[in-house]
Amino acid sequence: MMKILVGLSGGVDSAVAAYLLKQQGLDVTCAFMRNWDSMANNDFLGNPNADDDVCPQEKDWMDAKSVADSLGLELLRVDFVKEYWDNVFSNFLQEYKKGRTPNPDILCNKYIKFSSFLDFARSRGFDTLATGHYARVRHEADFSGLYKAHDLNKDQSYFLCQVASDALRHTLFPLGEIEKPEVRRIAKELRLSIAEKKDSTGICFIGERNFREFLKNYLPAKSGKIVDVISRRVLGGHEGVLYYTIGQRKGLGIGGEGGPWFVVGKDVVHNELLVASGESNDWLLSDTCLVSGVNWLARTKPQGALSCCAKFRYRQKDNPVTLEFLDETTVRLTYPQQVASVTPGQQAVFYLGEQCLGGGVIEEVWHRGQSLTDRIRSFEP
């Protein structure tokens, strides 16, 4: 019989995933991952979900234990605090220092859930890993492909784009064919203690918190000027260019004449936040981007140009693109219809219909043949 290790997070999705596998008569064991030490990292009080006695991660452990007990399943506990810091959080900080906007959830899936955790599962004799992700994996004799979930409102294939193909060969996503309301219904029917627990929307394993205050623990704020990228007029002040992202409109504190204002660039050297006005200003638009570190998940790489789609951030619609490999792990995407707020440091994830082809990090964007970096430099004083 197939031995399956389920990553039990303390949330409703992984709980129902474990239940569904058990109902299929499979040999199921659960494991809880501890990947962040709030006390050691001195940010325990920065989490609005913390109470006076129990930090959020310990509360998740207790919820996971309650679920495992209710389902009659063994629950293991494994610590990846060092691996998370070395492979996920350190990268997260380095990218922010460069003025880029990384996606730690994608790195967490790549290095922790489907690498360190998979290694742990194999060392304990488990054949397969399962999680509560909303995605599908189709196993063929010699290949396993990643696909969007049936519930497109909850699809998480975007966050799985960097998972290694070998890891997919040993992975199941029991919720891939199920819609979220049905997952909630099952949890309530089973009278699980977490049936009404809200979904986590914070940073993977770190949780929900005041993001700027949290980041200040590691990257001290350095206030500076907010500057109109065209006129060079100073419009106000910022709390630190690292805390803003391309396309951001809210939280700038510069409403009034000429607005609305959008972040179009971050001059880390001069500590200036560059903005432009207008809903349709072309500073937000690009028609080409370079994507590096591509993890290709389809059976074969295209020889020449491939017409497919790309998401440049989670929950964004699929954008038609032409994809062309420049080397083994670098692609150029072109999209003549233009897309707003394609942001260096974030992930571009590729799709052909429902199949996720893979993804990589956006390095540079161009608009009408000029890179965003060059456009910004041309307006420097």
ABEGO torsion letter per residue (X at the ends): XBBBBBBBAGBAAAAAAAAAAAAAGBBBBBBBBBABBAAAAGAAAABAABBAABBAAAAAAAAAAAAAAAAGBBBBBBBAAAAAAAAAAAAAAAAAAAGBBBBAAAAAAAAAAAAAAAAAAAAAGBABBBBABBBBBBBBAABBBBBBBABAAABAAAAAAABBAAAAAABBBAAAABBAAAAAAAAAAAGBAAAABBBBABBBGAEBBBAAAAAAAABBBBBBBBBBAAAGBBAEBBAEAAABBBGBABGAGABEBGOBBBBABBBAAAGBBBBBBEAABAAABBABBBBBGBBBABABBBBEBBBBBBBABBGBBBBBBBBBBABAABBBBBBAAEBBGBBBGBBBBBBBEABBAEBBBBABBBBGGBBAAAAAAAABX
